[in-house]
Amino acid sequence: MMPRQLLAALSSAALLVLPVTSRAGANPPTPARAPAPSTGAPAPAAPAPAPAASTAAPAPAPAANTGTPPAPGDASKAPPAEGEAAAKKPEEAAPPPAPEKVDPKVFDEALSDYFNGNPRAAAGPLYAWLSAAPKTDDNYAWAQYFLARSLIDLGLTHAGAVYLARIARERTNPNVLPRALESLKDLTDKPHDEVMIDEQVFAALDLGFLEQEAGAYAHYQQGLVDLRVGNERWANTHFAKLDDGSAEASRAKFALLVTRLKTVKEPSEELITDFLTLSKDEKLTREARNEAALAVARLRYERKDFQGALQAYSLVKLPELDPGRATLYLEEAWTRYKMGELRASLGILTTLDAPSFRDEFLPDKYLLRALIFRDLCHYLPAKRSAKELTRRFADSLDAIAEREDLTQDLRLRRAAEAHGATKRASRFKEMLELESERLGRYAGSFGDRLQAHLTKLYALSLGEAERVYQSRLNDAVRQEADTLLRAAEQVRLMEYEVGLKLYERVKRGSKVVIPPEEALLQPHQVAFRFDGEYWNDELKSYRVRIESRCIEENQ
């Protein structure tokens, strides 16, 4: 029935990240008070120590006239081998140059520009200061943080995330780390590098030194990683450390419920009740509550509790005048069909013909319409509906039959990018492309060094994002192709069955089946004839008046 598997939809929803209220960390350095400059010039390099007598003795010059070589056993007269001499004199290697001292005014002035609301002027000097300053400098982590904040304020969120992730991995300044983690946590609400932030930062943090809020978010992320690899016991260890009233605790419960669905053949009523409770949890985002309500509806449908499924669909809350989700309408249409409400189901399918949904990948829509017409004995419309699927998806079906590269099929590609991990990878790649173009605006103010550095950074990130996207796209496209093939096969069977009905002889004495009476309109209801014009506030109320042509044969 479902246009795509229940577990795939829920697993994708379980990985959503919920923002948490930020908490101020230690005060950063202010531009009014620059770090105290170091006094004195750098110490000169120490002179090389005198070589040892055994190795410093020069080789004896060969005699000019005699040509007598040194005695075979006389090592003092033999010249040392080239590699041997290098091994005997490691102390003669030149010491590394002392780090160049940086004028603290550069950092102070850049910080002043940032706090004065000019991150564009602050970014270049901060990068120049970081390039010359030693990593042991007290302000090195602060410079990384404010460079990251400057880049984020300028719309270069990925570049800013790279510097925030460095702070989290290096942990050179405990006062800067909480601020960096809070900023990274805020970035997870948008398309982001899941490996760099979710796995290499939050999933790898040592939780002992973190504050309560940052630690809770890290526990939640590490629990999700454990669930992905199938270790629910370790995940429960992390989730047990979350406060019961926190948003992360609610998200963790949803992720655990989705994971348990994979291990049970028949979902219990207790599991459905847990999803229902989460659908009313105000600590979750609206999207998370909607996913929980959809889980209840789908599970009740599988248990053939169609009335309960409709009640769960009504719990899905969408923004005002929002056209809604095409898959939600289709699932409700299947539910009403199973309940025998054929005209209401056909009305919902009329909704899916609206311009807002015409590009949606819904092959089951044509199958359901053909089933409804067949059940009402409108055989020619049923046959036309069945043929509409093969006509509309002819190019995709030909590509599958010819074993072509399905990622090049526009319709299958669009369907694969519409949900799950492929959707996240596609959005992140699009964000990198947008920010790469935006980077060109700052070429004059960033300076050559920072501009070249960021250009290289985005080029490498785009290459990796493209690789991840293509990998996920290949898997998702195959799944969509399987969905299309199953629907096409069912439609062919439908065409054959309808063809037999068309030429079936009617036995003498048969009579027309009287259709059930439709419910009359209530006093507060008004019906208008549909004229082909769609309005978002009317999409949920379409109904079709169609008479049954079925006949009842006398036995």
C-alpha atoms as one frame of an Amber mdcrd trajectory, in Angstrom:
protein
   0.000   0.000   0.000   2.611   2.453   1.055   4.560   4.334  -1.589   7.789
   3.592   0.238   8.771   1.412   3.155   7.662   2.434   6.652  11.021   1.870
   8.277  12.914   3.964   5.730  10.653   6.949   6.326  10.816   6.642  10.112
  14.576   6.024  10.213  15.139   9.199   8.235  12.963  11.166  10.626  14.745
   9.723  13.675  17.986  11.399  12.694  16.653  14.947  12.869  18.626  17.202
  15.214  16.804  19.368  17.724  18.349  22.706  18.796  18.883  23.338  22.475
  19.040  26.650  24.276  22.567  28.026  24.160  24.490  28.751  27.282  27.162
  31.414  27.563  30.694  30.277  28.169  33.711  32.119  29.436  34.058  35.713
  28.320  36.139  36.136  25.158  38.924  38.671  24.913  37.598  42.123  24.165
  39.128  44.577  21.690  39.682  47.098  24.465  42.158  44.840  26.183  44.723
  43.240  23.937  46.885  40.391  25.139  50.112  41.556  26.714  52.929  41.504
  24.175  55.948  39.431  24.979  58.988  41.448  26.017  62.366  41.129  24.531
  63.552  39.949  21.194  63.582  36.256  20.398  66.670  34.494  21.695  69.298
  33.921  19.038  69.857  30.426  17.826  72.389  28.540  19.917  75.676  27.927
  18.127  76.376  24.416  17.016  78.479  22.517  19.579  82.062  21.664  18.775
  82.321  18.356  16.976  83.834  15.401  18.761  87.523  14.778  18.267  87.013
  11.330  16.767  84.700  12.599  14.077  86.192  16.050  13.540  89.680  14.892
  12.587  90.056  15.590   8.892  90.971  12.771   6.596  94.740  12.769   5.836
  95.540  14.188   2.480  97.031  11.635   0.141 100.752  11.912  -0.437 101.560
  13.893  -3.499 104.301  11.650  -4.934 104.250   8.328  -3.167 100.610   7.366
  -3.865 100.698   5.068  -0.826  97.134   4.314   0.404  96.378   4.152   4.104
  97.096   0.955   5.905  94.239  -1.528   5.799  93.745  -1.586   9.565  94.315
   2.104  10.185  90.814   3.486  10.728  92.094   6.869  11.788  93.419   7.469
   8.298  90.375   6.202   6.392  87.805   8.792   5.338  84.370   8.118   6.911
  81.499   7.066   4.709  78.975   9.788   3.779  75.984   8.204   5.576  78.168
   7.222   8.515  79.338  10.797   8.993  75.751  12.005   8.967  74.823   9.427
  11.597  77.730  10.411  13.811  76.925  14.150  13.770  73.176  14.648  14.449
  73.959  17.580  16.689  75.256  19.554  13.740  71.720  19.793  12.131  70.361
  23.339  12.099  67.720  23.924  14.806  64.191  24.875  13.665  63.664  28.604
  13.352  62.013  30.305  16.272  58.363  31.215  15.618  57.899  34.693  14.312
  56.384  37.036  16.848  53.103  38.611  15.840  52.071  42.103  16.714  49.146
  41.709  19.137  47.556  44.797  17.631  46.573  42.772  14.550  44.404  40.458
  16.641  43.057  43.337  18.732  42.059  45.410  15.698  40.405  42.439  13.995
  38.452  41.698  17.167  37.371  45.320  17.309  36.074  45.114  13.723  34.054
  42.020  14.569  32.397  43.536  17.648  31.660  46.693  15.675  29.568  44.624
  13.277  32.068  44.343  10.436  32.945  40.629  10.098  34.074  41.205   6.517
  36.940  43.415   7.683  37.775  41.084  10.587  38.095  37.821   8.648  41.245
  38.621   6.654  43.369  39.937   9.578  42.246  37.076  11.821  43.409  34.517
   9.253  46.720  36.385   8.786  47.237  36.400  12.545  46.471  32.683  12.783
  48.891  31.889   9.967  51.821  33.522  11.821  50.961  32.932  15.494  52.059
  29.769  17.301  49.331  27.387  18.342  50.441  27.751  21.935  49.381  31.405
  22.002  46.646  32.096  24.544  44.492  33.784  21.932  44.956  31.195  19.174
  41.665  29.373  19.893  39.847  32.690  20.303  41.105  33.790  16.894  39.801
  30.534  15.384  36.444  31.062  17.032  35.979  34.651  15.885  37.164  33.793
  12.382  34.515  31.053  12.335  31.851  33.454  13.594  32.861  36.044  10.988
  32.574  33.505   8.174  29.194  32.263   9.428  27.873  35.830   9.637  28.967
  36.336   6.022  27.022  33.259   4.878  30.013  30.899   4.621  28.664  28.442
   7.179  30.691  25.431   6.071  33.995  27.305   6.323  32.984  28.518   9.777
  32.071  24.960  10.792  35.544  23.776   9.757  37.211  26.146  12.240  34.710
  25.337  14.985  35.381  21.640  14.470  39.117  22.284  14.786  38.561  23.955
  18.143  36.513  20.954  19.302  39.174  18.465  18.191  42.249  20.389  19.418
  40.715  21.523  22.765  43.580  23.912  23.474  41.447  26.405  25.376  38.715
  25.114  27.716  37.072  28.558  27.759  36.488  28.570  24.009  35.324  24.958
  23.646  31.764  25.360  25.051  31.112  28.306  22.735  32.404  26.374  19.731
  30.194  23.380  20.564  27.106  25.555  20.955  27.775  27.175  17.569  28.265
  23.766  15.960  25.039  22.554  17.511  23.160  25.469  15.968  24.607  24.639
  12.538  23.187  21.102  12.650  19.712  22.533  12.035  20.871  23.375   8.504
  22.540  21.216   5.843  25.963  20.366   7.234  28.868  17.939   6.977  27.501
  15.019   8.986  30.841  13.213   9.176  32.828  16.235  10.354  30.290  17.508
  12.915  28.118  14.591  14.017  30.681  11.785  13.918  34.110  13.405  14.349
  33.037  15.994  16.935  29.952  15.115  18.965  30.243  11.348  18.585  33.931
  11.423  19.577  33.861  13.865  22.496  35.152  12.956  25.925  31.993  13.656
  27.898  33.626  14.010  31.282  34.616  17.654  30.940  31.545  19.027  29.152
  28.927  21.228  30.731  25.440  19.868  31.242  23.754  21.174  28.069  26.633
  20.437  25.702  27.100  17.067  27.369  23.417  16.190  26.903  23.579  16.943
  23.212  26.769  14.892  22.870  25.156  11.963  24.703  22.222  12.138  22.308
  24.484  12.157  19.238  26.644   9.310  20.524  23.525   7.290  21.288  22.352
   7.799  17.697  25.689   6.542  16.391  25.356   3.421  18.552  21.843   2.835
  17.212  23.068   3.088  13.623  25.560   0.291  14.194  22.983  -1.845  15.990
  24.238  -1.502  19.570  21.084  -0.576  21.462  22.568  -1.395  24.874  25.303
   1.219  24.520  22.768   3.689  23.143  20.594   3.210  26.223  23.630   3.954
  28.378  23.951   7.380  26.740  20.215   8.068  26.640  19.828   7.194  30.326
  21.995  10.221  31.196  19.522  12.632  29.583  17.023  14.517  31.727  13.515
  13.132  31.351  12.066  16.551  30.609  14.652  17.532  28.008  14.066  17.735
  24.277  16.966  15.334  23.640  15.260  12.706  25.818  12.126  12.884  23.665
  14.179  12.621  20.485  16.054   9.662  21.952  12.773   7.865  22.713  11.633
   8.354  19.128  14.934   6.985  17.776  14.694   3.937  20.058  11.110   3.211
  18.968  12.070   3.370  15.310  14.990   1.016  15.935  12.779  -1.499  17.716
  10.431  -1.628  14.737  13.214  -3.346  12.821  13.324  -6.251  15.250   9.594
  -6.978  15.719   7.381  -8.747  13.203   4.109  -7.570  14.690   4.133  -4.154
  16.433   2.452  -4.281  19.805  -0.203  -1.889  21.025   2.269  -0.628  23.618
   4.675   0.417  20.863   1.894   2.265  19.051   0.887   3.997  22.281   4.475
   5.178  22.803   4.487   6.752  19.338   1.112   8.356  20.064   2.497   9.894
  23.260   5.432  11.384  21.377   3.083  12.854  18.757   1.677  15.082  21.520
   5.027  15.952  23.131   5.442  19.737  22.875   9.190  19.459  23.504   9.583
  18.017  20.020   9.512  20.082  16.880   6.378  20.109  14.766   8.084  17.937
  12.172   9.064  15.334  14.768   5.529  15.253  16.203   4.120  14.795  12.701
   6.477  11.895  12.051   5.344  10.236  15.275   1.688  10.679  14.278   2.398
   9.197  10.844   4.075   6.237  12.525   0.896   5.626  14.550  -1.265   5.836
  11.418   0.927   3.447   9.425   1.171   0.920  12.233  -2.596   0.945  12.762
  -3.105   0.479   9.029  -0.877  -2.592   9.110  -3.029  -3.933  11.951  -6.150
  -3.210   9.788  -7.371  -0.608  12.282  -8.385   1.775   9.503 -10.554   4.041
  11.628  -7.719   4.459  14.124  -5.355   5.206  11.237  -7.604   8.041  10.040
  -7.667   9.508  13.546  -3.867   9.429  13.618  -3.651  11.168  10.226  -5.765
  13.988  11.667  -3.058  14.593  14.294  -0.616  15.757  11.616  -0.434  19.548
  11.906   0.733  21.608   8.933   1.197  25.369   8.559  -1.857  27.355   7.561
  -2.599  27.245   3.810   0.138  24.656   3.363  -0.821  22.312   0.486   0.245
  19.312   2.565   2.233  16.209   1.745   1.416  14.158  -1.305   2.336  10.887
   0.438   0.038  11.780   3.347  -2.914  12.281   0.992  -2.181   9.037  -0.836
  -1.969   7.034   2.394  -5.269   8.492   3.578  -6.830   7.640   0.211  -5.715
   3.993   0.585  -7.136   3.934   4.115 -10.534   5.198   2.991 -10.529   2.712
   0.122  -9.990  -0.131   2.588 -12.920   1.208   4.621 -15.180   1.119   1.554
 -15.368   4.917   1.188 -14.678   4.842  -2.542 -16.014   8.293  -3.351 -14.024
   9.963  -0.587 -10.912   8.121  -1.727 -11.485   9.250  -5.316 -11.873  12.829
  -4.088  -8.469  12.675  -2.410  -6.950  11.381  -5.645  -8.460  14.437  -7.357
  -6.525  16.519  -4.832  -3.301  14.857  -5.965  -3.925  16.197  -9.484  -3.409
  19.756  -8.190  -0.421  21.676  -9.632   1.349  21.438  -6.262   1.623  17.646
  -6.607   1.918  17.023 -10.328   5.660  16.426 -10.152   5.392  13.996  -7.234
   6.501  10.412  -7.792   3.271   8.552  -6.965   2.805   5.524  -9.241   0.390
   3.975  -6.731  -2.005   6.851  -7.395  -2.933   5.455 -10.805  -3.292   1.943
  -9.448  -5.670   3.069  -6.701  -7.786   5.074  -9.131  -8.076   2.035 -11.408
  -9.125  -0.131  -8.445 -11.862   2.323  -7.463 -13.286   2.502 -10.993 -13.144
  -1.275 -11.233 -15.024  -1.717  -7.956 -17.708   0.677  -9.236 -17.789  -1.256
 -12.530 -16.629   1.737 -14.609 -14.379  -0.461 -16.685 -13.329   1.947 -19.437
 -12.186   4.645 -16.925 -10.413   1.889 -14.981  -8.567   0.795 -18.111  -7.611
   4.387 -18.946  -6.298   4.945 -15.410  -4.196   1.815 -15.632  -2.734   2.865
 -18.968  -2.002   6.340 -17.604   0.739   4.932 -15.368   2.619   3.217 -18.191
   2.170   6.295 -20.382   3.361   8.785 -17.780   6.364   6.723 -16.706   7.199
   5.287 -20.129  10.683   6.852 -20.266  11.593   5.579 -16.802  10.289   2.086
 -17.518  12.264   1.978 -20.777  15.417   3.087 -18.948  14.944   0.289 -16.414
  14.340  -2.276 -19.131  17.427  -1.166 -21.078  19.548  -1.198 -17.891  20.601
   2.406 -18.383  22.100   4.650 -15.729  18.996   5.375 -13.641  20.602   8.371
 -11.957  20.232  10.187 -15.278  16.467   9.672 -15.307  14.991  12.980 -14.172
  11.836  11.526 -12.616  13.592   8.785 -10.642  16.331  11.186  -9.606  13.814
  13.712  -8.297  11.997  11.006  -6.363  15.252   9.748  -4.807  16.234  13.255
  -3.708  12.887  13.897  -2.036  13.523  12.049   1.228  16.021  10.359   3.511
  19.802  10.481   3.441  19.871  11.351  -0.254  17.840  14.482   0.428  20.282
  15.574   3.140  23.284  14.923   0.890  21.672  16.833  -1.973  20.859  19.839
   0.208  24.387  19.929   1.610  25.897  19.794  -1.877  23.621  22.603  -3.041
  24.617  24.671  -0.011  28.316  24.214  -0.804  27.747  25.276  -4.409  25.872
  28.371  -3.249  28.556  29.322  -0.738  31.306  28.734  -3.303  29.640  31.305
  -5.533  29.149  33.640  -2.588  32.851  33.422  -1.766  33.686  35.395  -4.903
  32.040  38.511  -3.445  34.676  38.795  -0.736  37.779  38.414  -2.903  38.747
  42.069  -2.451  38.289  42.269   1.317  39.559  38.845   2.401  42.992  39.150
   0.853  44.767  36.713  -1.420  45.812  34.257   1.314  42.391  33.772   2.899
  40.643  33.781  -0.469  42.968  31.084  -1.828  42.606  29.039   1.360  38.785
  29.132   1.305  38.662  28.418  -2.429  40.694  25.256  -1.904  38.615  24.292
   1.133  35.333  24.522  -0.771  36.750  22.688  -3.779  37.779  19.733  -1.612
  34.499  19.756   0.299  32.478  19.852  -2.905  34.359  16.873  -4.267  33.661
  14.810  -1.141  30.021  15.960  -1.012  29.550  14.910  -4.637  31.000  11.466
  -3.866  28.680  10.941  -0.889  25.684  12.230  -2.840  26.301   9.916  -5.790
  26.705   6.918  -3.497  23.410   7.591  -1.733  21.673   8.493  -4.983  22.528
   5.149  -6.576  20.911   3.232  -3.714  17.844   5.476  -3.524  17.228   5.393
  -7.277  17.190   1.595  -7.233  14.562   1.646  -4.502  12.362   4.054  -6.467
  12.786   1.904  -9.580  11.582  -1.148  -7.610   8.529   0.828  -6.463   7.721
   1.778 -10.043   8.162  -1.778 -11.325   5.842  -3.214  -8.660   3.141  -0.661
  -9.499   3.542  -1.294 -13.244   3.184  -5.050 -12.724  -0.007  -4.604 -10.694
  -1.385  -2.260 -13.327  -0.810  -4.850 -16.062  -2.779  -7.392 -14.046  -5.489
  -4.785 -13.588  -5.681  -4.159 -17.343  -6.076  -7.879 -17.991  -8.827  -8.241
 -15.376 -10.709  -5.178 -16.632 -10.435  -6.449 -20.206 -12.150  -9.669 -19.193
 -14.912  -7.725 -17.429 -15.541  -5.576 -20.497 -16.456  -8.565 -22.633 -18.232
 -10.537 -19.954 -21.789 -11.473 -20.922 -24.546 -10.337 -18.578 -26.805 -13.185
 -17.529 -30.532 -12.884 -17.961 -32.337 -11.682 -14.891 -29.446  -9.706 -13.434
 -30.230  -6.364 -11.827 -28.303  -3.228 -11.040 -26.840  -2.982  -7.560 -28.307
  -0.062  -5.651 -25.385   2.049  -4.378 -25.339   3.046  -0.714 -26.852   6.410
   0.063 -24.375   9.176   0.635 -24.548  11.202   3.824 -26.451  14.434   3.423
 -24.675  17.717   3.963 -24.816  19.203   7.416 -26.371  22.650   7.951 -22.940
  24.239   8.242 -21.664  22.642   5.020 -21.885  23.981   1.484 -21.005  22.072
  -1.709 -19.723  23.662  -4.914 -19.257  22.025  -8.273 -15.558  21.543  -9.086
 -14.484  23.669 -12.055 -10.823  22.604 -12.279  -9.500  25.372 -10.014  -7.533
  24.306  -6.914  -7.323  26.228  -3.642  -5.031  25.127  -0.831  -7.709  25.498
   1.834 -10.053  23.196  -0.145  -7.636  20.376  -0.954  -8.796  18.198   1.935
 -12.516  18.455   1.201 -12.952  17.166  -2.369 -15.606  14.477  -2.845 -16.740
  12.723  -6.022 -20.337  11.772  -6.808 -20.232   8.663  -8.993 -22.832   5.961
  -9.398 -22.091   2.276  -9.325 -22.724   0.349 -12.536 -22.325  -3.064 -10.994
 -25.006  -5.651 -11.463 -26.111  -8.428  -9.166 -26.620 -11.778 -10.757 -29.391
 -14.087  -9.622 -28.194 -17.433  -8.388
